[in-house]
Each structure stands twice: as C-alpha cells, then as structure tokens.
Amino acid sequence: MDIKTISVSYQRKFNLGDYESVEIGCALWGQIDPEEDENGCIQYLFEKAKESVKQAAIPLISKSVHQMNKAKIYKKTDALNEDELDSF
C-alpha cells in the first residue's frame, strides 16, 4: 500500500484559572513520495504542529496568573531536584 498523504494533529488544553480554559490545536497534512520515510515525515509534522501550538499559547499563558504561578512552582521543584542530584 502506497501512502501518499499523511496528517498529524496536536492539541492542548490550558487551564487559565477562574473556571476558564482554552484549547489550542493544529492539524498539518503533507504529500509524500513512496520513497520517503513515512515515520520521519510524521515526526517532522508532529514537531511542527507542537511548536505552532506552543507559539500560539505563549501570549495567553503569559497573561494568565494561574499559569504563571504554576510555572513558578515547577521552576522551584526543578531547582530542588537539581540540588538533590548534585548532592547525590
């Protein structure tokens, strides 16, 4: 079976706090030759879709107090984990 067209979709839902959320998604299609690596093309499209969603989400997340507080907590947790690994 020859695959001629591939499609990939990626979406994420972000909690903005105060019972608000936003879902951002991206779908990409690509035409490929029978000689091309399908898995490589799928991975490439997936990474592009993921990057597109990330770029679209950044302005919304930076305005969300809830998401910024969440990011600060994760940053502190990562710093603690790094200190624990250094002392190991």
C-alpha positions in Angstrom: 0.0 0.0 0.0 1.4 3.3 -1.0 0.9 6.2 1.4 0.5 9.5 -0.5 -0.8 11.8 2.2 -0.2 12.0 5.9 -1.8 14.1 8.5 -1.0 15.0 12.1 -2.9 16.9 14.7 -1.8 18.2 18.0 -3.9 20.0 20.6 -3.6 21.0 24.3 -6.0 22.4 26.8 -4.7 25.1 29.2 -6.4 26.0 32.5 -6.3 29.8 32.8 -7.9 29.8 36.3 -11.2 31.2 37.4 -13.0 28.3 35.6 -11.6 29.4 32.2 -9.7 27.2 29.8 -8.5 27.4 26.3 -7.9 24.6 23.8 -5.3 25.3 21.1 -4.7 22.8 18.2 -3.0 22.5 14.9 -3.5 20.0 12.1 -1.0 19.5 9.3 -1.1 17.5 6.1 1.7 16.5 3.8 2.1 14.9 0.5 4.9 12.3 0.4 6.6 10.3 -2.3 6.6 6.5 -2.0 10.4 6.5 -1.5 10.2 8.9 1.5 10.3 7.6 5.1 6.7 7.9 6.4 7.7 7.8 10.1 10.3 10.6 9.6 7.7 12.7 7.9 5.1 12.1 10.6 7.7 13.0 13.3 8.6 16.2 11.4 4.9 17.3 11.1 4.3 16.4 14.7 7.2 18.6 15.9 6.0 21.5 13.6 2.4 21.2 15.0 3.6 21.1 18.6 5.8 24.2 18.0 2.8 26.0 16.4 0.6 25.3 19.4 3.4 26.4 21.8 3.8 29.7 19.9 0.1 30.4 19.9 -0.2 29.5 23.6 2.6 31.7 24.9 0.7 35.1 24.8 -2.3 33.5 26.5 -0.3 31.8 29.2 1.8 34.9 30.0 -1.4 36.8 30.7 -2.8 34.0 32.9 -1.9 34.5 36.6 -2.8 30.8 37.3 -0.4 29.5 34.6 2.4 31.8 35.7 2.1 30.7 39.3 2.1 27.1 38.1 5.3 27.8 36.1 7.0 29.3 39.2 6.1 26.2 41.3 7.5 23.9 38.6 10.7 26.0 38.4 11.2 25.8 42.1 10.6 22.0 42.1 13.1 21.6 39.2 15.7 23.6 41.1 15.2 21.4 44.2 15.6 18.3 42.2 18.8 19.6 40.6 20.2 20.4 44.1 19.3 16.9 45.3 21.1 15.3 42.3 24.2 17.4 42.9 24.4 16.2 46.5 23.9 12.6 45.5 
